[in-house]
């Protein structure tokens, strides 16, 4: 199963707008995608409440996993999204 690690670039972390953009993108992949803070328990990346509940802040590393055809490409796009400051 493909995995990626990314640092959260948005100044407010994965809250409000950045979390919403991430969840929408994860859902649009059509794949089972999880996200976890480094060393934490993975949660469904398609759930806004679970993603915001991670409490991931600016600079925190998160680990993404995806299952299914196209998982590598989907994860690359999600990493790029996380590594963009959407609060600028």
Rosetta constraint file for C-alpha pairs under 8 A:
AtomPair CA 1 CA 65 HARMONIC 6.91 0.50
AtomPair CA 1 CA 66 HARMONIC 6.58 0.50
AtomPair CA 1 CA 67 HARMONIC 6.02 0.50
AtomPair CA 2 CA 65 HARMONIC 5.80 0.50
AtomPair CA 2 CA 66 HARMONIC 6.02 0.50
AtomPair CA 2 CA 67 HARMONIC 7.21 0.50
AtomPair CA 2 CA 71 HARMONIC 6.64 0.50
AtomPair CA 2 CA 72 HARMONIC 6.16 0.50
AtomPair CA 2 CA 75 HARMONIC 7.93 0.50
AtomPair CA 3 CA 63 HARMONIC 6.86 0.50
AtomPair CA 3 CA 64 HARMONIC 5.42 0.50
AtomPair CA 3 CA 65 HARMONIC 4.43 0.50
AtomPair CA 3 CA 66 HARMONIC 6.82 0.50
AtomPair CA 3 CA 75 HARMONIC 7.39 0.50
AtomPair CA 4 CA 63 HARMONIC 5.71 0.50
AtomPair CA 4 CA 64 HARMONIC 5.17 0.50
AtomPair CA 4 CA 65 HARMONIC 6.65 0.50
AtomPair CA 4 CA 75 HARMONIC 6.66 0.50
AtomPair CA 4 CA 76 HARMONIC 7.66 0.50
AtomPair CA 4 CA 79 HARMONIC 7.25 0.50
AtomPair CA 5 CA 61 HARMONIC 6.58 0.50
AtomPair CA 5 CA 62 HARMONIC 5.65 0.50
AtomPair CA 5 CA 63 HARMONIC 4.51 0.50
AtomPair CA 5 CA 64 HARMONIC 6.26 0.50
AtomPair CA 5 CA 79 HARMONIC 7.45 0.50
AtomPair CA 6 CA 61 HARMONIC 5.46 0.50
AtomPair CA 6 CA 62 HARMONIC 5.49 0.50
AtomPair CA 6 CA 63 HARMONIC 6.58 0.50
AtomPair CA 6 CA 64 HARMONIC 7.97 0.50
AtomPair CA 6 CA 79 HARMONIC 5.73 0.50
AtomPair CA 6 CA 82 HARMONIC 6.79 0.50
AtomPair CA 6 CA 83 HARMONIC 6.69 0.50
AtomPair CA 7 CA 58 HARMONIC 7.64 0.50
AtomPair CA 7 CA 59 HARMONIC 5.28 0.50
AtomPair CA 7 CA 60 HARMONIC 5.42 0.50
AtomPair CA 7 CA 61 HARMONIC 4.33 0.50
AtomPair CA 7 CA 62 HARMONIC 6.30 0.50
AtomPair CA 7 CA 82 HARMONIC 6.92 0.50
AtomPair CA 7 CA 83 HARMONIC 6.09 0.50
AtomPair CA 8 CA 13 HARMONIC 6.16 0.50
AtomPair CA 8 CA 14 HARMONIC 7.29 0.50
AtomPair CA 8 CA 56 HARMONIC 7.36 0.50
AtomPair CA 8 CA 57 HARMONIC 6.75 0.50
AtomPair CA 8 CA 58 HARMONIC 5.22 0.50
AtomPair CA 8 CA 59 HARMONIC 5.08 0.50
AtomPair CA 8 CA 60 HARMONIC 5.60 0.50
AtomPair CA 8 CA 61 HARMONIC 6.39 0.50
AtomPair CA 8 CA 62 HARMONIC 7.34 0.50
AtomPair CA 8 CA 82 HARMONIC 5.32 0.50
AtomPair CA 8 CA 83 HARMONIC 5.65 0.50
AtomPair CA 8 CA 84 HARMONIC 7.80 0.50
AtomPair CA 9 CA 13 HARMONIC 7.02 0.50
AtomPair CA 9 CA 58 HARMONIC 5.53 0.50
AtomPair CA 9 CA 59 HARMONIC 6.02 0.50
AtomPair CA 9 CA 82 HARMONIC 6.20 0.50
AtomPair CA 9 CA 83 HARMONIC 4.83 0.50
AtomPair CA 9 CA 84 HARMONIC 5.43 0.50
AtomPair CA 9 CA 85 HARMONIC 4.86 0.50
AtomPair CA 9 CA 86 HARMONIC 7.90 0.50
AtomPair CA 10 CA 14 HARMONIC 7.19 0.50
AtomPair CA 10 CA 18 HARMONIC 6.88 0.50
AtomPair CA 10 CA 58 HARMONIC 5.74 0.50
AtomPair CA 10 CA 82 HARMONIC 7.53 0.50
AtomPair CA 10 CA 83 HARMONIC 7.57 0.50
AtomPair CA 10 CA 84 HARMONIC 6.50 0.50
AtomPair CA 10 CA 85 HARMONIC 3.96 0.50
AtomPair CA 10 CA 86 HARMONIC 5.47 0.50
AtomPair CA 10 CA 87 HARMONIC 5.76 0.50
AtomPair CA 10 CA 88 HARMONIC 7.88 0.50
AtomPair CA 11 CA 57 HARMONIC 7.61 0.50
AtomPair CA 11 CA 58 HARMONIC 5.22 0.50
AtomPair CA 11 CA 85 HARMONIC 6.61 0.50
AtomPair CA 11 CA 86 HARMONIC 7.96 0.50
AtomPair CA 11 CA 87 HARMONIC 6.22 0.50
AtomPair CA 11 CA 88 HARMONIC 7.99 0.50
AtomPair CA 12 CA 57 HARMONIC 6.40 0.50
AtomPair CA 12 CA 58 HARMONIC 6.13 0.50
AtomPair CA 12 CA 87 HARMONIC 7.29 0.50
AtomPair CA 13 CA 18 HARMONIC 7.34 0.50
AtomPair CA 13 CA 55 HARMONIC 7.65 0.50
AtomPair CA 13 CA 56 HARMONIC 5.57 0.50
AtomPair CA 13 CA 57 HARMONIC 3.90 0.50
AtomPair CA 13 CA 58 HARMONIC 4.49 0.50
AtomPair CA 13 CA 59 HARMONIC 7.79 0.50
AtomPair CA 14 CA 18 HARMONIC 5.52 0.50
AtomPair CA 14 CA 19 HARMONIC 4.69 0.50
AtomPair CA 14 CA 51 HARMONIC 7.18 0.50
AtomPair CA 14 CA 52 HARMONIC 5.99 0.50
AtomPair CA 14 CA 55 HARMONIC 6.97 0.50
AtomPair CA 14 CA 56 HARMONIC 5.55 0.50
AtomPair CA 14 CA 57 HARMONIC 6.40 0.50
AtomPair CA 14 CA 58 HARMONIC 7.88 0.50
AtomPair CA 15 CA 19 HARMONIC 5.09 0.50
AtomPair CA 15 CA 20 HARMONIC 7.76 0.50
AtomPair CA 15 CA 52 HARMONIC 5.58 0.50
AtomPair CA 15 CA 55 HARMONIC 7.84 0.50
AtomPair CA 16 CA 20 HARMONIC 6.11 0.50
AtomPair CA 16 CA 52 HARMONIC 7.77 0.50
AtomPair CA 17 CA 21 HARMONIC 6.16 0.50
AtomPair CA 17 CA 86 HARMONIC 7.54 0.50
AtomPair CA 18 CA 22 HARMONIC 6.16 0.50
AtomPair CA 18 CA 82 HARMONIC 7.97 0.50
AtomPair CA 18 CA 86 HARMONIC 5.96 0.50
AtomPair CA 18 CA 87 HARMONIC 7.67 0.50
AtomPair CA 19 CA 23 HARMONIC 6.06 0.50
AtomPair CA 19 CA 48 HARMONIC 6.66 0.50
AtomPair CA 19 CA 51 HARMONIC 6.70 0.50
AtomPair CA 19 CA 52 HARMONIC 6.50 0.50
AtomPair CA 20 CA 24 HARMONIC 6.10 0.50
AtomPair CA 20 CA 48 HARMONIC 6.44 0.50
AtomPair CA 21 CA 25 HARMONIC 6.22 0.50
AtomPair CA 22 CA 26 HARMONIC 6.09 0.50
AtomPair CA 22 CA 45 HARMONIC 7.90 0.50
AtomPair CA 22 CA 78 HARMONIC 7.06 0.50
AtomPair CA 22 CA 81 HARMONIC 6.87 0.50
AtomPair CA 22 CA 82 HARMONIC 7.22 0.50
AtomPair CA 23 CA 27 HARMONIC 6.02 0.50
AtomPair CA 23 CA 45 HARMONIC 5.95 0.50
AtomPair CA 23 CA 46 HARMONIC 4.98 0.50
AtomPair CA 23 CA 47 HARMONIC 6.45 0.50
AtomPair CA 23 CA 48 HARMONIC 6.05 0.50
AtomPair CA 23 CA 51 HARMONIC 7.66 0.50
AtomPair CA 24 CA 28 HARMONIC 6.09 0.50
AtomPair CA 24 CA 46 HARMONIC 7.14 0.50
AtomPair CA 25 CA 29 HARMONIC 6.57 0.50
AtomPair CA 25 CA 78 HARMONIC 7.01 0.50
AtomPair CA 26 CA 30 HARMONIC 7.56 0.50
AtomPair CA 26 CA 31 HARMONIC 7.61 0.50
AtomPair CA 26 CA 33 HARMONIC 6.57 0.50
AtomPair CA 26 CA 45 HARMONIC 6.14 0.50
AtomPair CA 26 CA 46 HARMONIC 5.71 0.50
AtomPair CA 26 CA 74 HARMONIC 7.99 0.50
AtomPair CA 26 CA 78 HARMONIC 7.03 0.50
AtomPair CA 27 CA 31 HARMONIC 7.28 0.50
AtomPair CA 27 CA 45 HARMONIC 7.68 0.50
AtomPair CA 27 CA 46 HARMONIC 5.17 0.50
AtomPair CA 29 CA 74 HARMONIC 6.32 0.50
AtomPair CA 31 CA 66 HARMONIC 6.51 0.50
AtomPair CA 31 CA 67 HARMONIC 6.17 0.50
AtomPair CA 31 CA 68 HARMONIC 6.13 0.50
AtomPair CA 31 CA 71 HARMONIC 7.28 0.50
AtomPair CA 32 CA 44 HARMONIC 7.59 0.50
AtomPair CA 32 CA 66 HARMONIC 5.61 0.50
AtomPair CA 32 CA 67 HARMONIC 5.58 0.50
AtomPair CA 32 CA 68 HARMONIC 7.46 0.50
AtomPair CA 33 CA 44 HARMONIC 6.19 0.50
AtomPair CA 33 CA 45 HARMONIC 5.47 0.50
AtomPair CA 33 CA 46 HARMONIC 7.14 0.50
AtomPair CA 33 CA 64 HARMONIC 7.00 0.50
AtomPair CA 33 CA 65 HARMONIC 5.60 0.50
AtomPair CA 33 CA 66 HARMONIC 4.37 0.50
AtomPair CA 33 CA 67 HARMONIC 6.78 0.50
AtomPair CA 34 CA 42 HARMONIC 5.67 0.50
AtomPair CA 34 CA 43 HARMONIC 5.25 0.50
AtomPair CA 34 CA 44 HARMONIC 4.65 0.50
AtomPair CA 34 CA 45 HARMONIC 4.80 0.50
AtomPair CA 34 CA 46 HARMONIC 7.93 0.50
AtomPair CA 34 CA 64 HARMONIC 5.61 0.50
AtomPair CA 34 CA 65 HARMONIC 5.25 0.50
AtomPair CA 34 CA 66 HARMONIC 6.48 0.50
AtomPair CA 35 CA 42 HARMONIC 5.20 0.50
AtomPair CA 35 CA 43 HARMONIC 5.50 0.50
AtomPair CA 35 CA 44 HARMONIC 6.55 0.50
AtomPair CA 35 CA 45 HARMONIC 5.52 0.50
AtomPair CA 35 CA 51 HARMONIC 7.48 0.50
AtomPair CA 35 CA 62 HARMONIC 6.53 0.50
AtomPair CA 35 CA 63 HARMONIC 5.56 0.50
AtomPair CA 35 CA 64 HARMONIC 4.59 0.50
AtomPair CA 35 CA 65 HARMONIC 6.64 0.50
AtomPair CA 36 CA 40 HARMONIC 5.49 0.50
AtomPair CA 36 CA 41 HARMONIC 5.69 0.50
AtomPair CA 36 CA 42 HARMONIC 4.29 0.50
AtomPair CA 36 CA 43 HARMONIC 6.23 0.50
AtomPair CA 36 CA 54 HARMONIC 7.24 0.50
AtomPair CA 36 CA 62 HARMONIC 5.39 0.50
AtomPair CA 36 CA 63 HARMONIC 5.24 0.50
AtomPair CA 36 CA 64 HARMONIC 6.71 0.50
AtomPair CA 37 CA 41 HARMONIC 7.35 0.50
AtomPair CA 37 CA 42 HARMONIC 7.62 0.50
AtomPair CA 37 CA 54 HARMONIC 6.90 0.50
AtomPair CA 37 CA 56 HARMONIC 6.74 0.50
AtomPair CA 37 CA 60 HARMONIC 7.31 0.50
AtomPair CA 37 CA 61 HARMONIC 6.12 0.50
AtomPair CA 37 CA 62 HARMONIC 4.36 0.50
AtomPair CA 37 CA 63 HARMONIC 6.24 0.50
AtomPair CA 38 CA 60 HARMONIC 7.97 0.50
AtomPair CA 38 CA 61 HARMONIC 5.73 0.50
AtomPair CA 38 CA 62 HARMONIC 5.27 0.50
AtomPair CA 38 CA 63 HARMONIC 6.10 0.50
AtomPair CA 43 CA 50 HARMONIC 6.27 0.50
AtomPair CA 43 CA 51 HARMONIC 7.12 0.50
AtomPair CA 44 CA 50 HARMONIC 6.75 0.50
AtomPair CA 44 CA 51 HARMONIC 7.44 0.50
AtomPair CA 45 CA 50 HARMONIC 7.35 0.50
AtomPair CA 45 CA 51 HARMONIC 6.11 0.50
AtomPair CA 46 CA 51 HARMONIC 7.90 0.50
AtomPair CA 47 CA 51 HARMONIC 6.15 0.50
AtomPair CA 48 CA 52 HARMONIC 6.03 0.50
AtomPair CA 49 CA 53 HARMONIC 5.89 0.50
AtomPair CA 50 CA 54 HARMONIC 6.52 0.50
AtomPair CA 51 CA 55 HARMONIC 7.80 0.50
AtomPair CA 52 CA 56 HARMONIC 7.54 0.50
AtomPair CA 56 CA 60 HARMONIC 5.94 0.50
AtomPair CA 56 CA 61 HARMONIC 7.97 0.50
AtomPair CA 56 CA 62 HARMONIC 7.74 0.50
AtomPair CA 64 CA 75 HARMONIC 7.05 0.50
AtomPair CA 65 CA 75 HARMONIC 7.37 0.50
AtomPair CA 66 CA 71 HARMONIC 5.42 0.50
AtomPair CA 66 CA 72 HARMONIC 7.81 0.50
AtomPair CA 66 CA 74 HARMONIC 7.94 0.50
AtomPair CA 66 CA 75 HARMONIC 6.97 0.50
AtomPair CA 67 CA 71 HARMONIC 5.89 0.50
AtomPair CA 70 CA 74 HARMONIC 6.18 0.50
AtomPair CA 71 CA 75 HARMONIC 6.02 0.50
AtomPair CA 72 CA 76 HARMONIC 6.29 0.50
AtomPair CA 73 CA 77 HARMONIC 6.41 0.50
AtomPair CA 74 CA 78 HARMONIC 6.27 0.50
AtomPair CA 75 CA 79 HARMONIC 6.04 0.50
AtomPair CA 76 CA 80 HARMONIC 6.31 0.50
AtomPair CA 77 CA 81 HARMONIC 6.31 0.50
AtomPair CA 78 CA 82 HARMONIC 6.28 0.50
AtomPair CA 79 CA 83 HARMONIC 6.13 0.50
AtomPair CA 80 CA 84 HARMONIC 6.47 0.50
